Amino acid sequence: MKKLNIYLLFLISTQFIFSQVRTVKELATNWKFQKGENITAYQTNFDDSKWETVTVPHDWAIYGPFDKEIDKQHVAIVQNGEQVASEKTGRTGALPHIGTAWYRNTFTLPQYEKGKKVMLLFEGAMSEPKVYLNGKKVGEWAYGYSYFYFDISEDIKEGENTLAVQLSNKEFASRWYPGAGLYRKVSVIVKNKTSINQWGTTITTPIINKEMAKVNIKTNVSGENIHLLTTILNAEGEEVASQKTNTKFGDEFVQNIKVNTPNRWSPKNPYLYTAKTQLYEDDILKDEVLTRFGIREIKYEADKGFSLNGEITKFKGVCLHHDLGPLGTAVNKAALRRQLTILKDMGCNAIRSSHNMPSLEQLELCDEMGFLFLAESFDEWAVPKVKNGYNRFFNEYAEKDIINLVKATKNHPSIVMWSSGNEVPDQWGTAGVKRAKWLQDIFHREDPTRPVTVGMDQVKATIESGFGALLDVPGLNYRVHLYEEAYEKFPQGFILGSETASTVSSRGIYKFPVVQENMKQYDDFQSSSYDLEACSWSNVPDEDFVLQDDKPWVIGEFVWTGFDYLGEPTPYDKSWPSRSSYFGINDLAGLPKDRYYLYRSRWNTTDETLHILPHWNWEGREGETTPVFVYTNYNKAELFVNGKSMGIQEKNTATPQNRYRLMWMDVKYEPGTLKVVALNNEGKPVAEKEVKTAGKPYKIVLSPDRKTIKADGKDLSYVTVSVVDKNGIECPTAINQLKFKVSGSGIYRAACNGDATSLELFHLPTMKLFSGKLVVTVQSKTELGDIHLKVTGKGLKSATVELNTVN
């Protein structure tokens, strides 16, 4: 496929409905939870009074404890090139996610009347859910990442109803921490039998120009003698167009509505419209759905790459697993917003959901905040990577899972590409080629407007078999040395870096001598933050930067990963304790590593970046060579140690590192002040930054990301905790044990220090600093009032911060 044109206006993200015709009841509270195999909890009269009371979304495993026996495996990780099996620990986070558990909820539907249509919607349940209503099994699903629903119209009762859900997580079912439980929302939808079907709205824009956009809306419905009125509202809620139709094609209305002078959606201008769809029967309103969408045009063209609204755009993307660090996998919109805010400042413009369906909340935020999105489906097809993985369900469920993915999310303007798989072993042989085509055809049938990719790591095999040639977008995971050959032999005329870098580092940890290494290990189980260490199959960031900058046919990259995640502690998956990744540009607490500023210096084209590493507290290294790197958007700078010039460095093309970093390799350590002065092209100073040697830790400093949060019982404030010396200089090597106390209209939710080897539990109100910092997460209650967080530590001056709540 040499050219693929895609015109779009996008989707059904959240449905907001007027209560007189449709009710959506989120089942968030009143849940009872218990782990155990031999329980008959599906029975209506089952006594759950002694079970734990929880709110949903909920992850039962995140509370620990960490234990290497939980996920110890004797295995060779084939996709990492391993030939000989060895003992692996921490591969799935060393958290107790394996086993069976039950959730029960007793609820009423105040506006329910007999004869209504009732749907039970799950946005994610980990995993293999079996669902019972009033003692009767109403359905089951397999894939823990999928959205699914059941029609329970015949089983719901007026008054009290009992919902029971059984979930089972098998061992050897994941390559990373999958979480456990009802980790995404559960809702009951009550509507008339004459109504708009679930995920029944499809919005595209086949024509867009400056003067107008043609908005094509297909609405799938149930009912006869009906007509449809659709009104399009702008971002301010003002009507800009409307159309009424009573012509139905089968079960579908088709409307073409003109929007004058459209505001086009993009990362720079994430403008959203709303389609208000009203279904009438004999002039009586029977249903109403609001669908948010964006008007935009996308194209993929040979030798040009990807364009958005006519402008060539490179993907400056990151991959994200679905866990939220110390919160586990329980979805939280405030936590997702914080992640995206951090990435936006870095200059990131794209997200890849790795390697599974994204949460609807994540997509809503990407629509609002302006991120392009690569929505992925599977990590496995028919050939297993892990014993109890998705391969067990592929033949029966793959098509159903793709249909639900596309129908539930296709109106999101952020989504610009689908992925049917990641590093699947099916890349070998003709059977895999046929599966790749079968899956791509399903995506095309359900959504003809977007291309499909696969993250390929067996590039030679896919060249030979034709696997890579049939894809709309050939995605290469690493293999930078094969980009040229892939471009020459694949027919599409462009290459996507679907997964790049896999550089490993630990925030604030630096190792000597400073040399580029693969799979380097140290006695403390950390990796160097000089950002020169990668894995046996991967590379450092600069090698990808060269391809992005020099090859117009490379349409962008998705870095592995934006944030550290639980599980996959490469290169320490044979070592204990290590229970989370080192790949993140930001650590598990969401604190930026040095690498963050390397990407920011290249990706954020509007703001200044000037960052020095390492820290300057090296007692015992006096007089020893301690290289200094500067990550900056300026081309040259001068370095000073205690006022003495170390010379001027200028970016050059001698090596990939010289092209993107300023490096003083021969600096000798002496305590004091490290200062860098950035110079413009004329050699004049334009900016400067200092790093000073700190004394002993003296007092605690608190810095919340948000001082005002909503009193909804869900909102979060992330408070960065650090210690400083008597002169207010941050202490970068401090490891003090701290304690946390939250009072007022909030609760202590979790803490995290970003140390991949820490076995301290996130939900207990105490933790050690790591490289001088940690983050405390405070959650609101449902009543208004002030929240007070107090942090104390032995021998340190304590600190308190006040947060406010609003409706």
C-alpha positions in Angstrom: 0.0 0.0 0.0 1.9 3.0 -1.3 -0.7 5.6 -0.1 -3.4 5.5 2.5 -5.7 8.5 2.9 -7.7 8.8 6.1 -10.2 11.5 6.8 -11.8 11.7 10.2 -14.0 13.3 12.7 -14.1 11.4 15.9 -15.9 9.4 18.5 -18.0 8.2 21.2 -15.8 8.8 24.2 -18.2 9.3 27.1 -22.0 9.2 26.8 -23.8 11.9 28.8 -27.5 11.2 28.9 -30.6 13.0 30.0 -32.2 11.0 32.9 -35.7 11.0 31.5 -34.8 8.7 28.6 -31.6 7.0 29.7 -29.8 6.4 33.0 -26.2 5.4 33.4 -25.5 4.1 37.0 -21.8 3.6 37.8 -21.4 0.8 40.3 -18.5 2.4 42.2 -19.4 1.8 45.9 -21.0 -0.8 48.1 -18.8 -3.6 46.7 -17.8 -6.6 48.8 -14.6 -8.4 48.0 -13.0 -11.7 48.9 -10.2 -13.9 47.5 -10.8 -17.7 47.5 -11.5 -20.6 45.2 -14.3 -22.6 46.8 -17.0 -19.9 47.2 -20.6 -20.0 46.0 -20.8 -16.2 46.0 -23.0 -16.1 42.9 -26.0 -17.1 45.2 -28.3 -14.2 46.0 -28.6 -15.2 49.7 -24.8 -15.7 50.2 -23.5 -14.0 53.4 -20.8 -11.5 52.4 -21.0 -9.4 55.6 -17.5 -10.3 56.7 -16.0 -9.6 53.3 -13.8 -6.5 52.7 -15.7 -3.4 51.5 -14.0 -1.8 48.5 -14.7 0.8 45.8 -14.4 0.0 42.1 -12.1 0.5 40.2 -10.1 -1.8 42.4 -6.8 -3.7 42.2 -6.6 -6.4 44.8 -2.9 -7.2 44.3 -1.3 -3.8 44.6 -1.3 -4.0 48.4 1.3 -6.7 48.4 3.4 -8.0 49.9 6.2 -8.3 47.4 7.4 -11.9 47.3 9.7 -13.4 44.7 8.0 -16.8 45.0 4.8 -15.3 43.6 6.0 -15.0 40.0 9.3 -17.0 40.0 9.7 -18.6 36.6 12.3 -20.9 35.0 12.2 -19.7 31.4 14.1 -18.5 28.4 12.6 -15.2 27.2 12.7 -15.9 23.5 11.7 -12.4 22.3 14.8 -11.1 24.2 17.0 -13.5 22.3 17.6 -15.9 25.2 18.4 -19.5 24.3 18.8 -21.1 27.8 16.2 -21.1 30.5 17.1 -19.5 33.8 15.3 -18.4 37.0 13.4 -15.1 36.7 11.9 -13.1 39.5 9.8 -10.0 39.6 8.8 -10.5 36.0 5.1 -9.7 36.9 5.9 -7.3 39.7 6.2 -10.0 42.5 2.8 -8.9 43.7 0.0 -11.4 44.7 -2.1 -11.2 41.6 -2.5 -14.9 41.0 -5.7 -16.6 42.1 -9.5 -16.4 42.2 -11.6 -13.7 43.8 -15.2 -12.6 44.0 -16.9 -9.2 43.9 -20.5 -8.7 45.0 -22.7 -5.6 44.8 -26.3 -5.2 45.8 -27.9 -2.3 44.0 -31.3 -0.8 43.0 -32.3 1.1 39.8 -34.7 3.8 41.1 -35.9 4.7 37.6 -36.3 1.1 36.3 -39.6 0.0 35.0 -40.5 -3.4 33.6 -40.0 -3.5 29.8 -36.9 -1.3 29.8 -33.7 -2.4 28.1 -30.8 -2.8 30.6 -27.2 -3.3 29.8 -24.4 -4.3 32.2 -21.1 -2.7 31.0 -17.6 -3.7 32.1 -14.7 -1.5 30.9 -12.0 -4.1 32.1 -12.0 -7.0 34.5 -8.7 -8.9 35.2 -9.4 -11.6 34.3 -11.6 -14.3 32.8 -14.7 -12.8 34.4 -17.9 -14.9 35.1 -20.8 -12.6 35.8 -23.9 -13.6 37.8 -27.1 -11.5 38.4 -29.6 -12.6 41.1 -28.0 -16.0 41.2 -28.0 -16.6 37.4 -25.0 -16.6 35.2 -25.5 -13.8 32.6 -22.2 -14.1 30.8 -18.5 -14.4 30.7 -15.5 -13.1 28.9 -11.8 -14.1 28.6 -9.5 -11.1 27.9 -8.8 -9.0 30.9 -8.2 -5.9 28.9 -11.4 -5.9 26.8 -14.5 -3.9 27.2 -17.7 -6.0 27.1 -21.4 -5.8 28.0 -24.4 -8.1 28.5 -28.1 -7.5 27.9 -29.6 -8.2 31.4 -33.1 -7.0 30.5 -34.7 -10.4 31.3 -32.8 -10.8 34.5 -33.0 -7.5 36.2 -35.6 -6.9 38.9 -37.5 -4.0 40.3 -36.0 -3.2 43.7 -32.9 -4.9 44.9 -30.5 -6.8 42.6 -27.4 -8.8 43.5 -24.4 -8.8 41.1 -21.5 -11.2 41.6 -18.4 -11.4 39.6 -15.8 -14.2 39.7 -12.3 -13.3 38.4 -9.4 -15.7 38.0 -5.7 -14.9 37.3 -3.6 -17.8 36.3 0.2 -18.0 36.8 2.4 -17.6 33.7 -0.3 -15.5 32.1 1.5 -12.2 31.6 4.9 -10.7 30.9 4.4 -7.7 33.2 2.2 -6.8 36.2 -1.4 -7.3 34.9 -3.2 -6.2 38.1 -6.1 -8.0 39.4 -9.8 -7.3 39.9 -12.5 -4.9 38.6 -9.8 -2.4 37.8 -12.0 -0.3 35.4 -15.5 1.0 35.7 -18.7 -1.1 35.9 -22.0 0.5 34.9 -25.6 -0.3 34.4 -27.4 1.4 31.5 -31.2 1.7 31.6 -33.0 2.8 28.4 -36.1 2.3 26.3 -36.3 -0.7 24.0 -36.6 1.8 21.2 -33.1 3.3 21.6 -29.6 3.9 20.2 -27.6 0.7 20.5 -24.5 0.3 22.6 -21.5 2.0 20.9 -24.0 2.6 18.1 -22.7 6.0 16.9 -20.0 6.3 14.2 -18.7 9.7 13.2 -16.3 10.4 10.3 -15.5 13.4 8.1 -15.0 12.4 4.5 -14.5 16.1 3.4 -12.6 18.8 5.3 -11.4 22.2 4.1 -11.2 25.7 5.6 -14.7 26.6 4.6 -16.6 23.5 5.7 -16.5 19.9 6.9 -18.8 17.1 5.9 -19.7 15.2 9.1 -20.9 11.7 8.4 -22.9 10.2 11.3 -24.1 6.6 11.3 -26.4 5.7 14.2 -27.3 2.1 14.9 -30.8 1.8 16.5 -33.5 -0.5 17.7 -37.1 0.4 16.9 -39.7 1.1 14.2 -41.6 4.2 13.1 -38.8 6.4 14.4 -36.8 9.4 13.3 -33.5 10.9 14.3 -32.5 14.5 15.1 -28.8 15.2 15.4 -27.5 18.6 16.6 -23.8 19.5 16.5 -22.5 21.7 19.3 -19.2 23.5 19.4 -16.8 23.5 22.3 -18.8 26.3 23.9 -22.0 24.3 23.7 -23.5 26.4 20.9 -25.4 24.8 18.1 -23.5 25.0 14.8 -25.6 22.5 12.6 -28.4 20.0 12.8 -30.3 17.5 10.7 -33.5 15.4 11.0 -34.0 12.2 9.2 -36.6 9.4 9.2 -34.9 7.3 6.5 -33.5 4.1 8.0 -31.2 1.6 6.2 -31.8 -1.6 8.0 -31.0 -0.7 11.6 -29.0 2.4 10.7 -29.6 6.1 10.1 -27.0 7.8 7.9 -26.6 11.6 8.1 -24.3 14.0 6.4 -24.1 17.3 8.2 -22.3 20.4 7.1 -20.2 22.3 9.7 -19.0 25.7 8.5 -15.4 27.0 9.1 -14.5 23.9 11.2 -12.0 24.0 14.1 -9.6 21.2 13.3 -8.4 18.9 16.1 -4.7 18.6 16.6 -2.2 18.2 19.5 -1.7 22.0 19.3 -5.4 22.7 19.1 -7.4 19.8 20.7 -10.8 21.2 19.7 -13.8 19.0 20.4 -17.4 19.1 19.1 -20.3 17.2 20.5 -23.1 15.5 18.5 -26.4 15.3 20.4 -28.3 12.5 18.9 -32.1 12.3 19.7 -34.2 9.3 18.8 -38.0 9.9 18.5 -40.9 7.5 18.1 -44.2 9.3 17.1 -42.6 12.6 18.2 -41.9 11.2 21.7 -38.2 11.4 22.7 -37.1 7.8 23.3 -33.3 8.2 23.6 -30.6 10.7 23.6 -26.8 10.3 23.5 -24.0 13.0 23.4 -20.9 12.0 21.5 -17.7 14.0 21.6 -15.6 14.1 18.5 -12.9 16.1 16.7 -12.7 17.2 13.1 -9.3 16.3 11.5 -7.7 14.8 8.5 -4.9 12.2 8.5 -2.8 10.7 5.7 0.0 8.2 5.4 2.0 8.6 2.2 5.1 7.0 0.7 8.3 8.9 1.3 6.4 11.7 3.1 5.1 9.9 6.1 2.2 10.9 8.3 0.4 14.2 8.0 -2.3 15.7 10.2 -4.5 18.4 8.7 -2.1 18.6 5.8 1.0 19.1 8.0 3.8 16.5 8.0 3.9 15.4 11.7 6.4 13.0 13.3 5.3 10.8 16.1 7.2 11.9 19.2 5.6 9.1 21.2 6.0 6.9 24.3 4.7 3.5 25.1 2.7 3.1 28.3 1.7 0.0 30.3 -1.6 0.3 32.1 -0.5 0.4 35.7 -0.3 3.7 37.5 2.7 2.9 39.7 1.8 2.7 43.4 -1.9 2.8 42.6 -1.6 -0.4 40.6 -4.0 -0.9 37.6 -7.1 0.6 39.2 -7.9 3.4 36.7 -7.9 6.9 38.0 -8.4 9.9 35.8 -6.4 12.3 37.9 -3.4 10.0 37.8 -3.7 9.6 34.1 -3.9 13.4 33.7 -0.7 13.9 35.7 1.1 11.4 33.5 0.0 13.2 30.3 0.8 16.6 31.8 4.4 15.5 32.5 4.7 14.1 29.0 3.2 17.2 27.4 5.9 19.3 29.0 8.5 17.0 27.6 7.1 17.7 24.1 5.6 14.2 23.7 2.7 14.2 21.2 1.7 10.5 21.0 0.9 7.5 23.2 0.9 3.8 22.4 -1.2 1.6 24.7 1.2 -1.3 25.3 0.2 -4.0 24.8 -3.6 -3.9 25.3 -6.8 -1.9 24.9 -6.5 1.6 26.5 -8.9 2.8 29.2 -11.7 5.1 28.1 -10.5 7.7 30.6 -7.0 7.7 28.9 -8.6 8.3 25.5 -10.8 11.1 26.8 -7.8 12.9 28.2 -5.8 12.4 25.0 -8.7 14.0 23.1 -8.8 16.9 25.5 -5.1 17.5 26.0 -4.0 16.8 22.4 -2.2 13.5 22.0 -2.1 11.2 19.0 -2.9 7.6 19.9 -1.8 4.2 18.7 -4.4 1.8 20.2 -3.0 -1.7 20.5 -5.0 -4.9 21.0 -2.8 -8.0 21.8 0.6 -9.1 22.9 -0.1 -12.7 21.8 -1.9 -14.4 18.9 -2.1 -18.2 18.5 1.5 -18.9 19.3 2.3 -18.4 23.0 4.9 -16.2 24.7 3.8 -17.3 28.1 2.0 -20.6 29.0 -1.3 -19.2 30.0 -1.4 -16.1 27.9 -4.0 -14.9 25.3 -3.1 -17.8 23.0 -5.7 -19.8 24.9 -8.4 -17.5 23.7 -7.2 -16.2 20.3 -9.3 -18.4 18.0 -12.5 -17.8 19.9 -12.2 -14.2 21.1 -9.8 -12.3 18.8 -12.5 -11.0 16.4 -14.9 -10.2 19.3 -12.2 -8.3 21.2 -11.3 -6.3 18.1 -14.9 -5.5 17.4 -15.4 -4.2 20.9 -12.2 -2.2 20.8 -13.1 -0.4 17.6 -16.8 0.1 18.4 -16.1 1.5 21.9 -13.3 3.9 20.9 -13.4 4.7 17.2 -14.8 8.2 17.6 -11.8 9.4 19.6 -10.0 11.9 17.4 -6.7 11.0 19.2 -6.6 7.5 17.7 -4.8 7.6 14.4 -3.7 4.0 14.1 -4.6 0.5 15.3 -2.1 -2.2 16.3 -3.2 -5.8 16.1 -0.2 -7.1 17.9 3.2 -6.7 19.5 6.3 -8.9 18.8 4.0 -11.9 18.2 5.9 -15.2 17.6 3.5 -15.7 14.7 5.9 -13.4 12.7 7.5 -16.7 11.6 5.9 -18.8 8.9 2.9 -18.6 6.6 0.3 -19.2 9.3 1.3 -15.9 10.9 1.0 -14.0 7.6 -2.6 -15.3 7.3 -3.4 -14.3 10.9 -1.9 -10.8 10.3 -4.1 -10.4 7.2 -7.2 -11.8 9.0 -6.8 -9.4 11.9 -6.1 -6.4 9.7 -9.2 -7.2 7.6 -11.3 -7.1 10.8 -10.0 -3.7 11.7 -10.6 -2.4 8.1 -14.2 -3.8 8.1 -15.0 -2.2 11.5 -13.1 1.0 10.7 -12.0 1.8 7.1 -10.6 5.1 8.1 -7.4 4.2 10.0 -4.4 2.0 9.2 -3.2 -1.1 11.1 0.3 -1.9 12.3 2.1 -4.6 14.2 5.2 -4.1 16.4 7.7 -6.4 14.6 10.9 -7.5 16.2 11.7 -10.4 13.7 12.3 -8.0 10.9 14.3 -10.4 8.6 11.5 -13.0 9.0 8.8 -10.6 8.1 10.7 -9.4 5.0 11.0 -12.9 3.8 7.5 -14.1 4.5 5.5 -11.1 3.3 4.2 -10.4 6.8 5.6 -6.9 6.9 4.6 -6.1 3.4 0.9 -6.7 3.9 0.6 -4.3 6.9 -0.7 -0.7 6.3 2.1 0.6 8.5 5.3 -1.5 9.1 6.3 -1.1 12.7 9.8 -1.9 13.8 10.6 -2.6 17.4 14.3 -1.6 17.8 16.5 -3.1 15.0 17.8 0.3 14.0 20.4 -1.5 11.9 17.6 -2.9 9.7 15.7 0.3 9.0 17.3 0.9 5.6 16.8 -2.7 4.5 13.2 -2.7 5.7 12.5 0.6 3.8 14.0 -0.8 0.7 12.1 -4.1 0.7 8.8 -3.1 2.2 6.4 -1.5 -0.3 4.7 1.1 1.9 7.4 3.7 1.5 7.7 4.5 5.2 8.7 2.9 8.5 7.3 3.5 12.0 9.5 3.1 15.1 6.7 1.3 17.0 9.0 0.6 19.9 12.4 2.3 20.4 15.3 2.7 22.8 14.6 0.6 25.9 17.4 2.5 27.5 17.7 1.6 31.2 18.5 4.0 34.1 17.8 4.6 37.8 16.9 8.2 38.8 19.8 9.9 40.4 22.2 7.0 40.2 25.5 7.3 38.3 28.1 4.7 37.6 31.8 5.0 36.6 33.6 4.8 34.3 31.1 6.4 31.9 30.9 4.1 28.9 28.2 2.7 26.7 27.0 -0.7 27.9 24.5 -3.4 27.1 22.9 -5.5 29.9 25.3 -4.0 32.4 24.6 -5.1 36.0 25.9 -3.7 39.3 25.9 -4.9 42.9 23.1 -2.5 43.9 20.8 -3.6 41.1 20.6 -0.1 39.7 21.4 1.3 36.2 23.3 4.4 35.4 21.5 7.7 34.7 24.2 8.8 32.3 21.8 7.2 29.8 24.3 5.1 28.0 23.0 1.7 29.1 20.6 -0.4 27.1 19.5 -4.0 26.6 20.9 -6.7 24.4 18.2 -6.1 21.8 17.9 -2.3 22.2 19.8 1.0 22.0 20.3 4.4 23.5 18.0 7.3 22.5 20.5 9.1 20.2 20.5 6.3 17.6 16.8 6.7 17.1 17.1 10.5 17.0 19.4 10.2 14.0 16.9 8.1 12.1 14.0 10.5 13.0 16.0 13.5 11.9 17.7 12.2 8.8 15.2 9.9 7.2 11.9 11.6 6.1 10.5 8.1 5.5 10.8 7.3 9.3 7.5 8.6 10.5 8.3 8.7 14.2 8.9 6.7 17.3 7.2 5.3 20.4 9.9 5.1 23.2 9.9 2.2 25.6 8.6 3.6 28.0 7.2 6.9 29.2 7.1 5.8 32.8 8.5 2.9 34.7 6.0 0.1 35.3 5.6 -2.9 37.6 7.3 -6.0 36.4 10.0 -6.7 33.7 13.0 -5.6 35.8 15.5 -6.0 32.9 18.5 -6.3 33.2 17.9 -7.6 36.8 15.1 -10.2 36.1 17.5 -12.8 37.5 18.2 -10.8 40.6 16.2 -10.2 43.8 15.0 -7.7 44.9 14.0 -6.1 41.6 10.3 -5.8 40.8 9.8 -3.0 38.4 11.2 -1.7 35.1 14.2 0.6 34.5 13.0 1.6 31.0 11.0 4.7 32.0 11.8 8.2 31.0 10.1 8.9 34.3 10.4 6.6 37.3 7.6 4.7 39.0 6.7 7.7 41.2 6.4 9.9 38.1 9.6 11.8 38.8 11.7 12.6 35.7 15.0 10.9 35.2 17.8 12.7 33.5 16.7 11.1 30.2 13.5 13.2 30.4 15.5 16.3 29.6 17.3 14.6 26.7 14.0 14.0 25.1 12.7 17.4 26.1 15.7 19.2 24.6 14.7 17.7 21.2 10.9 17.3 21.4 9.8 20.5 23.2 10.5 23.2 20.6 9.0 26.1 22.4 10.5 26.0 25.9 14.1 26.2 27.1 15.8 23.1 28.3 19.1 23.3 30.2 19.8 20.3 32.5 23.1 19.2 34.1 24.0 15.7 35.3 25.2 14.2 37.5 24.5 15.6 40.9 27.6 17.1 42.7 27.8 15.1 45.9 30.7 12.7 45.5 32.5 12.4 48.8 35.4 10.1 48.3 35.8 10.9 44.6 37.8 14.1 45.0 40.2 14.4 42.1 38.6 11.5 40.1 37.3 11.8 36.6 33.5 12.6 36.9 32.1 13.4 33.4 29.4 16.1 33.1 26.6 16.0 30.6 24.3 18.8 29.6 20.9 18.2 27.9 19.8 21.4 26.2 18.1 22.8 23.2 21.1 25.1 22.8 23.9 24.0 20.5 26.8 25.0 22.7 27.7 25.8 26.3 30.6 26.5 28.7 31.1 24.5 31.9 32.6 25.9 35.1 33.7 24.1 38.3 34.0 26.5 41.2 34.4 29.3 38.7 37.1 27.6 36.6 36.2 27.0 33.0 36.1 23.4 31.7 35.9 24.7 28.2 33.1 25.1 25.6 31.4 22.1 24.0 29.4 22.3 20.8 27.1 19.7 19.3 28.6 17.9 16.3 28.1 14.8 14.2 31.1 12.8 15.4 28.9 10.3 17.2 25.1 10.2 17.8 25.8 11.3 21.4 27.9 14.3 20.3 25.0 15.3 18.1 22.4 15.5 20.9 24.4 16.0 24.1 27.1 18.3 25.4 29.7 16.2 27.2 32.7 17.1 29.3 34.4 13.7 29.8 37.5 14.8 31.7 36.1 16.8 34.6 37.7 16.1 38.0 35.4 16.1 41.0 35.8 18.8 43.6 33.0 19.9 46.0 31.4 23.2 45.3 29.4 24.6 42.4 29.0 23.2 38.9 27.7 25.8 36.5 26.8 25.6 32.8 26.3 28.7 30.6 24.5 28.2 27.4 25.7 30.2 24.4 23.9 31.4 21.3 25.3 31.0 17.8 27.3 34.2 18.3 28.9 32.8 21.5 27.0 35.1 23.9 25.5 33.8 27.1 21.8 33.2 27.0 21.0 31.0 30.0 22.7 29.3 32.9 22.1 26.6 35.5 23.9 25.5 38.7 24.3 22.4 40.7 25.8 22.7 44.2 27.3 20.2 46.6 24.8 19.8 49.5 25.5 19.4 53.2 23.8 17.1 55.6 20.0 16.7 55.3 18.3 19.3 57.5 14.6 19.8 56.7 11.8 18.3 54.6 10.3 20.2 51.6 6.9 19.5 50.2 5.8 20.4 46.6 2.3 19.4 45.5 1.5 19.3 41.8 -2.0 20.6 42.6 -3.1 22.5 45.7 -6.8 22.4 44.9 -8.6 19.2 44.1 -12.2 18.1 43.8 -14.1 16.7 46.7 -15.3 13.7 44.8 -13.5 10.9 46.6 -11.3 10.2 43.6 -9.2 13.3 42.9 -5.5 13.2 43.7 -2.7 15.6 44.6 0.8 14.3 44.1 3.2 15.8 46.6 6.9 15.6 45.9 8.9 15.2 49.1 12.6 16.1 49.2 15.1 17.1 51.9 17.5 20.1 51.8 20.5 21.2 53.9 20.7 24.3 56.1 21.3 26.4 53.0 18.2 25.1 51.1 20.3 22.9 48.7 18.6 19.6 47.8 20.4 16.5 49.1 20.5 14.2 46.1 21.8 11.1 48.0 19.5 11.3 51.0 17.8 8.0 52.0 16.0 9.0 55.2 13.0 7.0 56.4 10.0 9.3 56.4 6.5 9.1 57.8 3.3 10.6 56.4 0.0 11.7 58.1 -3.0 13.0 56.3 -5.9 14.8 58.1 -9.0 16.7 57.2 -11.0 16.1 54.0 -8.5 13.7 52.5 -6.8 10.4 52.9 -3.3 9.0 52.5 -3.4 6.9 49.3 0.1 5.8 48.5 3.8 6.7 48.4 6.5 5.7 45.9 10.2 6.6 45.7 11.0 5.2 42.2 13.5 2.6 43.5 13.0 -0.6 41.5 14.5 -2.7 44.4 12.3 -1.3 47.2 10.0 -3.8 48.9 8.3 -1.2 51.0 4.5 -1.3 50.5 3.0 1.6 48.7 -0.1 1.9 50.9 1.7 2.1 54.3 2.4 5.6 55.5 6.2 5.3 55.6 8.9 5.1 53.0 12.6 5.8 52.5 13.8 8.5 50.1 15.5 7.3 47.0 18.1 9.7 45.5 16.7 12.3 47.8 13.1 12.2 46.7 9.8 10.4 46.9 6.1 11.2 46.1 3.1 11.0 48.4 -0.3 10.7 46.8 -3.2 12.3 48.7 -6.8 11.5 47.8 -9.9 13.6 48.5 -12.9 12.6 50.5 -16.4 13.5 49.4 -16.9 16.3 51.8 -15.5 19.8 51.4 -12.7 21.0 53.6 -8.9 21.5 53.9 -6.5 18.6 53.7 -3.3 18.6 55.7 -0.3 16.4 54.9 2.5 16.2 57.5 5.8 14.5 56.7 8.3 13.7 59.4 11.7 12.0 59.6 14.2 11.3 62.4 16.6 14.2 62.8 14.8 16.3 60.2 12.7 19.4 60.5 9.2 18.3 59.6 6.9 19.9 56.9 3.2 20.3 56.4 1.3 21.3 53.3 -2.4 22.4 53.1 -4.5 21.4 50.2 -8.0 22.7 49.4 -11.1 20.9 48.0 -13.8 22.3 45.7 -17.0 20.8 44.3 
